[in-house]
Amino acid sequence: MAAALLLALGGCTAGTQEEPPTATAAAPAGTQAPAGAEPSLTAPAGRAVDLEAGTDAGNGRPDSSHDGLMVRRRIVVAVHPSAGADVDALRERLGQAAQAAGIELSGISPMVLEAPVLDHLVPELIAALPPGHTREEGEQLADRAFGKDGAAAGVEHVHVASVLVHDLQFTIASADPAALAAAIEAEGILSDALGSYEESLDAGALTIGYTGPLLSDALVESVRDGMARGAGGRPADVELGPRSTAGQGVDLSQEPAPADSGADDSGHHTPGTDDSGHHTPGTDDSGD
């Protein structure tokens, strides 16, 4: 299953433009590359929600009061292919290694990475491990897929990082959730704000699930406003909460400031000088 999912990813280059944005351009978070750069998220109604441009997270950390269980740590594996490499083949290798390890990978926006990494590259291939996995497990997965020290053909180097993501659920009552979802998709309300999201069409309600780069309070409110407008209601009618109440959330006020882009944190692997094979920004390896 993991291999099939990774095959659906395509290159995870941020944005819909032909050339990926640099980190200093503060590219929108949650963006998707053409033709399914991140996985198409299939709603229960059977429609794939595959959206375009995203959020205001950029390369810094937006002002957000929505933390606790609404913010999670995730371990990501980001691959920097060598020039001319077959990215699809690398994606298949990662998917097969994940499947063998019993790990179900999911696509995620490259903009969850810190600015120094994005200054170095916007990865063509990035995938997130499920919640609760550690950086050590991410490194082991990368080793299985690409060999120790990222020595596989076509791999320049690999980043394994612990990142913060918003894990949000927006719910609004609706007499016709399917029609509301179609109207929201047609207007592009959530496409502009979130990039990628999942729809759940329950009896009498539309639920939108979002897992991706941190969103500012202003952007969260714009999502609530857009959903409410589509339903003919008020922003207060849109309930906001975590996608899951299990596990451990994050208190953003206790988190260190993100690394700035001036730091030398490229993670470029040079044989003979860096024997780790994986660049692992930060010191928190809990993955919780």
C-alpha positions in Angstrom: 0.0 0.0 0.0 2.8 2.4 0.9 4.5 1.7 -2.5 1.3 2.5 -4.3 0.9 5.7 -2.4 4.4 6.9 -3.1 4.0 6.1 -6.7 1.0 8.5 -6.7 3.1 11.3 -5.3 4.9 12.7 -8.2 7.7 15.3 -7.5 6.8 17.3 -4.4 8.0 20.6 -5.8 6.1 23.5 -4.2 3.7 25.5 -6.3 2.0 25.1 -9.7 4.5 27.1 -11.6 7.1 25.4 -13.8 10.0 26.4 -11.6 10.0 25.7 -7.9 10.0 28.8 -5.6 13.1 29.4 -3.5 12.7 29.6 0.3 13.3 33.3 0.3 10.3 33.8 -1.9 8.1 32.6 1.0 6.3 30.1 -1.2 2.8 29.2 -0.1 2.6 26.3 2.3 0.5 23.3 1.4 1.0 23.9 -2.3 1.0 21.0 -4.8 3.0 20.4 -7.9 1.4 19.6 -11.2 -0.1 16.2 -11.8 -0.3 15.0 -8.2 3.0 16.1 -6.7 1.5 15.3 -3.4 -1.0 12.5 -3.0 -4.5 13.1 -4.2 -6.6 12.9 -1.1 -9.7 11.0 -1.9 -12.9 12.0 -0.1 -15.5 9.4 1.0 -17.6 10.5 -1.9 -14.9 9.1 -4.2 -13.7 12.5 -5.6 -10.0 13.3 -5.4 -9.3 16.7 -4.0 -6.1 17.9 -5.6 -5.6 21.6 -5.1 -3.2 24.3 -6.0 -1.8 27.1 -4.0 -1.7 27.4 -0.2 -1.0 29.2 2.9 0.9 32.0 4.6 3.3 29.8 6.6 6.2 30.6 4.2 9.6 30.0 5.8 8.9 31.3 9.3 6.4 30.3 12.0 3.1 32.1 11.7 1.3 33.5 14.7 -1.1 30.8 15.8 -3.1 30.2 19.0 -4.3 26.9 17.6 -1.9 24.4 19.2 -2.0 21.6 21.7 -3.6 18.6 19.9 -4.0 20.7 16.8 -0.2 20.7 16.3 1.8 17.5 15.9 5.3 16.5 15.3 5.9 14.4 12.2 9.1 12.8 10.9 9.7 13.4 7.2 12.1 11.9 4.7 13.1 14.4 1.9 15.3 13.2 -0.9 17.6 15.4 -3.0 18.1 13.4 -6.3 21.3 13.8 -8.3 21.1 15.4 -11.7 19.2 13.4 -14.2 18.0 10.9 -11.6 14.7 8.9 -12.1 12.7 10.4 -9.3 9.8 7.9 -9.8 12.2 5.0 -9.3 13.5 6.6 -6.1 9.9 7.1 -4.9 9.2 3.5 -5.6 12.2 2.4 -3.6 11.1 4.5 -0.6 7.5 3.1 -0.9 8.8 -0.5 -1.0 11.0 0.1 2.0 8.1 1.6 3.9 5.8 -1.3 3.0 8.4 -3.8 4.1 8.7 -2.0 7.4 4.9 -1.8 7.9 5.0 2.0 7.6 2.3 3.8 5.7 3.8 7.0 4.3 1.8 10.1 3.3 2.6 13.0 1.1 3.2 16.4 2.7 4.1 19.9 1.5 7.9 20.6 1.3 7.1 23.8 3.2 7.0 22.0 6.5 10.9 22.0 6.3 12.8 24.8 7.9 14.2 27.7 5.9 17.8 26.6 5.8 16.8 23.3 4.1 14.5 25.1 1.7 17.3 27.5 0.9 19.3 24.5 -0.1 16.5 22.7 -2.0 12.8 22.3 -2.4 12.7 18.5 -2.5 11.2 16.7 -5.4 10.4 13.7 -3.1 9.2 14.1 0.4 7.0 11.8 2.6 5.9 11.8 6.1 5.9 8.9 8.5 2.7 8.4 10.7 2.5 10.2 14.0 4.5 8.7 16.8 7.4 7.5 14.7 10.9 8.7 15.7 13.7 10.3 13.7 15.7 7.1 14.2 12.9 5.2 12.5 13.0 7.7 9.7 16.7 7.3 9.3 16.3 3.5 9.3 13.7 3.8 6.6 16.0 6.0 4.5 18.8 3.5 4.9 16.6 0.6 3.8 15.5 2.6 0.7 18.7 4.3 -0.3 21.5 2.5 1.5 23.7 3.7 4.3 24.8 7.3 3.8 22.3 7.6 0.9 24.7 5.8 -1.4 22.0 4.6 -3.9 22.4 5.6 -7.5 20.5 8.8 -8.2 20.6 10.1 -4.6 22.6 13.2 -3.8 21.6 13.1 -0.2 18.7 12.6 2.2 17.2 14.8 4.9 15.4 13.2 7.8 13.7 15.8 10.0 11.2 16.3 12.8 8.7 19.0 11.7 5.7 20.7 13.2 2.4 20.4 11.3 -1.1 21.7 11.9 -3.6 18.8 12.2 -7.0 20.6 11.9 -10.6 19.6 11.4 -13.2 22.1 10.3 -16.9 21.1 10.5 -20.1 22.8 9.5 -23.7 21.6 9.5 -25.3 21.4 6.1 -28.5 20.0 4.7 -26.6 19.0 1.5 -22.9 18.4 2.4 -22.0 17.1 -1.1 -23.4 20.3 -2.8 -21.6 22.5 -0.3 -18.3 20.7 -0.9 -18.8 21.1 -4.7 -19.5 24.8 -4.3 -16.5 25.3 -2.1 -14.3 23.4 -4.5 -15.6 25.4 -7.5 -15.0 28.7 -5.8 -11.5 27.7 -4.7 -12.2 28.9 -1.1 -10.0 26.3 0.5 -7.7 25.8 -2.4 -6.3 29.2 -1.9 -6.0 28.8 1.9 -4.9 25.2 2.4 -3.7 23.7 -0.8 -4.5 20.1 0.1 -7.3 18.9 2.3 -9.7 15.9 2.8 -13.4 16.1 2.7 -15.7 14.0 4.8 -19.4 14.0 3.8 -21.3 13.0 6.9 -25.1 13.1 7.4 -25.9 16.7 7.9 -22.3 18.0 8.0 -19.2 18.7 5.9 -15.9 18.1 7.6 -12.6 19.4 6.2 -9.4 17.7 7.4 -6.0 19.5 7.0 -2.5 18.2 7.8 0.3 20.5 6.6 2.4 23.5 7.3 1.4 25.7 10.3 -1.3 28.2 9.5 -1.7 31.7 11.1 -4.9 32.5 13.1 -5.9 34.9 10.3 -5.7 32.2 7.7 -7.6 29.7 9.8 -10.3 32.4 10.2 -10.4 32.9 6.4 -11.1 29.1 6.1 -13.9 29.3 8.5 -15.3 32.4 6.8 -15.2 30.7 3.4 -16.9 27.6 4.6 -19.6 29.6 6.4 -20.2 31.8 3.4 -20.7 28.7 1.2 -23.2 27.4 3.7 -25.0 30.7 4.2 -23.9 30.9 7.8 -21.4 32.6 10.1 -17.7 31.8 10.8 -18.7 30.9 14.3 -20.8 28.1 12.8 -17.7 26.3 11.7 -16.3 24.1 14.5 -12.5 23.9 14.7 -10.7 21.2 16.5 -7.9 18.6 16.2 -8.2 15.7 13.7 -7.4 13.3 16.5 -7.5 13.5 20.3 -5.0 10.7 20.7 -1.4 11.2 21.4 0.6 14.3 22.4 0.2 17.7 21.0 2.6 20.7 21.0 2.6 23.9 23.0 4.0 26.4 20.4 4.9 28.9 23.1 7.5 26.4 24.3 9.0 25.7 20.9 12.4 27.3 20.0 12.3 29.8 17.2 12.7 28.3 13.7 16.2 28.3 12.3 16.7 31.3 10.0 17.9 31.0 6.5 21.2 32.5 7.2 22.4 29.4 9.1 24.7 27.0 7.4 22.3 24.0 7.5 22.2 22.7 4.0 22.7 19.1 4.9 24.7 18.5 1.8 26.3 15.1 2.0 30.0 15.0 1.2 31.5 11.5 1.2 34.3 11.2 3.6 33.3 14.2 5.8 29.8 13.4 6.8 29.3 9.8 7.7 25.7 10.1 8.9 24.2 9.9 5.4 21.2 11.9 6.6 20.8 15.6 7.5 18.7 15.9 10.7 18.0 19.5 11.6 17.2 20.1 15.2 17.8 18.1 18.4 14.4 16.7 19.2 14.3 13.1 18.0 11.1 12.1 19.7 8.9 12.3 16.7 5.9 12.6 19.0 
